[in-house]
Amino acid sequence: MSLSPELHSVADMLTLSRRLLEQGVPYLQLAWHTPSLKPGLSPFAATAADVARLYAAVEAYLEGLARMTSLTFATLSEAAALLG
């Protein structure tokens, strides 16, 4: 399973995140395909309503994750530098 709102429910992603954090995983990576941010460019977001659902899922996931742990957002290059 991955942390992708295109493929998995918020509940499933939060369950996975909780289990990973309990096992001491130091970081989590939430990902989706960039074309999914515009209707019709991805099978995951064929309509404007699909794009809105993707944004809502990301928001709900981050709100749920913030209740579990403190969050630090980083780009991939920033994360690479932090993790050294």
N, C-alpha and C positions, 0 to 999 in steps of 0.2 A: 504494500500500500504506500502511496505517496501523499504528500500534503499538497493536493491540487484540487481546487474547488470546481474544476471542470469535470473531474472524475469521481469525486467522493463527497459525501455529505459533511456538513459542518460537524455534526455529532461524531462521525467516524474520525474526522481529522483531529478533533479534540481528544478523543479516546486515545488515538495513537500518540498524540503529543504528550498527554499525561503519562502514558507508559514509558515513553522515551525519556522524559524528564525524571521520572522515578528511577530509571536505570542510570542516570547521571550523564546523559547525552548533553554536551555543552552548547549545542546550537541546533536550530531547526530551520529548514528552508522551505518556504511557501513558494510555489511556482505555478504559472499558467502560461499559455501561449500568447504572445503579444497580439496576434491577429484577433484573438477573442475579445479585444477591447473595442472592436468596431463590428457592428452587425454585418453578417454576410461573408466575412473573410475566414471564418472558421466553422467547422461543424458543431463546435461547442457553443457558438453564439451566432445563430442564424438570424436572429431578430433583435431589435432594440430591447425587448423584454428579457431575452436571454442574457444580454450584456448587463442589464440592471440586476438580474438574479446573481450573476457572477460578482458584481460589486457588493451586493448585499451579503453574499456568502463570505467574501473576504472580510467585510466589516464584522460580521457575526463571529467568525473564527478568531479574529484578532481581539475582539472584546472578551470572548471566552478564554483565550490564552492569557490575556492580561490578568484575569482573575486567578490564574494558576501560578504565575511567575512574573517577575519584572521583565520588560522587553527592551531590547536595544535593536534598532533597525540599522542595517548596513547593506551596502551594495556588495557584490561578490568580491570586488577588489579590496574594499574596506574590510570585509570579513577575512580575506586571505592575510592582510596585514595584521589584523588583531590576533589571529590564530597562529601566526608566524610559522 
